[in-house]
Amino acid sequence: MDDSGASPPGLKAGALRRDFGSSLLTMTSAQVIADRDSLRGLVRGLAEREIAPEAVRNDEGELFAESSLQALRRAELFGLTTGQSYGGMGMGDVEAAIVLEELARVDVSSAILCQLVYNGPPRAIEHLGNDSLRDRWLPQAVGGELFCIGITEPDAGSAATSMRAHLVPEGSGWRLEAYKNYVTGGHRAVACLVWCRFPGSEPGTGKGIGAVVVDLSSPGVSIAGTHRKMGLRGCTEAELAFDGVRVEPEDVLVTGDPGDNSGLKTLLAHINHERCGNAAMCLGAAQGAIEYAVGYMGERRVGTGHLADLQGLQWKIADMAIELEGARLLLTRALEGAGAGGTPPALESAMAKLACNLAAKHVCDEAIQILGGYGYSREYPLERVYRDVRGLCIGAGTVEIQRNFIGTSILAGRIPREWPWNLGRP
Ligand SMILES: Cc1cc2nc3c(=O)[nH]c(=O)nc-3n(C[C@H](O)[C@H](O)[C@H](O)COP(=O)(O)OP(=O)(O)OC[C@H]3O[C@@H](n4cnc5c(N)ncnc54)[C@H](O)[C@@H]3O)c2cc1C
């Protein structure tokens, strides 16, 4: 949206691997900070040069962000979080968030392409999967093939325990019967992580829910449709039908034990990566919006002065900045809580997602207000950013579901790490 902080000249696509080929985990703190700043600068430059120019066209035409996919592949960005033994760079949640934030600053739809790989099925396969799954899918993730996740069904959204997707035993494996909707990237992905019931599972409960990885070129898989949406129009949410799709034992990521809900718990814990990535994209989108509004305020004349001279609007900027930075601190805490190769903690991730969703929605709304009629115009970028952020408040668990989890956790005596709370002792 503006070109401040563009990456140093001379950095070309593919430079990422040369500059960040060694794991950040082995560096000193000072080196890590320096390299994170360099990573941010590199991705900012790429985003402004190669991602931003197509964002409006993709949004207007509801076109998949094909040129972004190719640019991100050329820059070898898809291998960021995958382990070095599979050809990736082995970086963590903090670095993933930096990339997602910088991409979302110019186009959330394009950032989602990386989110699908960094915080979607490949990460789950690497952490939870068997060698066969890892060897088959992780090199493809590094190469920039997309993956998708199928949890939601037409009658099972927030209440995942209502899902009907199930496995029917056949020989040494199963047949999958499922219908998943709102599958981000489902029409372009090579594989889908499908949450489903294992044989013996009790309908309407979490017992027996697990997940399998399905090759989307398998017989029985079909794209039943795509959703027409308010925003995030540069990436697609598909409806995927799985009619008797063969699933082998090695395709199982998490086994659903019909006696308990341990499989579901494992899967839900892993969603914390996705929640943090979602939060990072909100931060980036809102950052782009506030930067645009500030630039506009310095140029737009009203009467004898500029918008920037009006205290009422200065206060808006102050509130927007505080909201954004407060949310950023919550996200930083959640990301750092993941540690080396771990998963961000649940309560901190829910707080970060909720705060970043709400901050981004409000910041984008206020940025539109600051531009007046131009903010509402499709010739300016802010209304698109607002529509995109709106979708992020629903995906990866709605803001209401985050509130439920945060409230019940605190009432059950669970508190965020390192907080001097003294619950239950008046
Ligand atoms: C842009 C986008 C991308 C998505 N990508 C994916 C994807 O890749 N894979 C996938 O599986 N799904 C995806 N989803 C689906 C998303 O996860 C669901 O839309 C979400 O979980 C909500 O489910 P629902 O739409 O069925 O709403 P419902 O569950 O019907 O909820 C409707 C409303 O009621 C509220 N509500 C529900 N239960 C409660 C409760 N107990 N307490 C308080 N309020 C409640 C909700 O917050 C919501 O506001 C995506 C959605 C969007 C918008």
The ligand as an ORCA input file, in Angstrom:
! r2SCAN-3c Opt
* xyz 0 1
  C     -13.132    -17.403      4.790
  C     -13.442    -18.725      5.427
  C     -12.562    -19.777      5.275
  C     -12.862    -21.014      5.831
  N     -12.006    -22.066      5.618
  C     -12.322    -23.285      6.094
  C     -11.491    -24.408      5.795
  O     -10.460    -24.288      5.104
  N     -11.862    -25.627      6.253
  C     -12.996    -25.798      7.013
  O     -13.259    -26.920      7.404
  N     -13.798    -24.753      7.303
  C     -13.492    -23.507      6.849
  N     -14.316    -22.439      7.101
  C     -15.567    -22.666      7.829
  C     -15.512    -22.083      9.229
  O     -14.625    -22.823     10.028
  C     -16.967    -22.086      9.739
  O     -17.699    -21.165      8.949
  C     -17.008    -21.676     11.207
  O     -16.447    -22.686     12.009
  C     -18.443    -21.397     11.668
  O     -19.285    -22.438     11.307
  P     -20.679    -22.123     10.575
  O     -20.362    -21.248      9.412
  O     -21.351    -23.407     10.310
  O     -21.487    -21.261     11.606
  P     -22.334    -21.825     12.842
  O     -21.541    -22.825     13.585
  O     -23.675    -22.201     12.353
  O     -22.450    -20.514     13.733
  C     -23.300    -19.413     13.401
  C     -23.052    -18.301     14.390
  O     -23.345    -18.755     15.717
  C     -22.213    -18.601     16.534
  N     -22.127    -19.727     17.457
  C     -22.127    -21.043     17.143
  N     -21.999    -21.784     18.253
  C     -21.901    -20.915     19.269
  C     -21.778    -21.074     20.683
  N     -21.674    -22.272     21.247
  N     -21.749    -19.947     21.458
  C     -21.839    -18.714     20.883
  N     -21.976    -18.515     19.566
  C     -21.993    -19.603     18.762
  C     -21.028    -18.566     15.599
  O     -19.929    -17.905     16.166
  C     -21.605    -17.829     14.416
  O     -21.543    -16.458     14.664
  C     -14.047    -21.191      6.571
  C     -14.915    -20.112      6.729
  C     -14.628    -18.897      6.171
  C     -15.587    -17.750      6.321
*
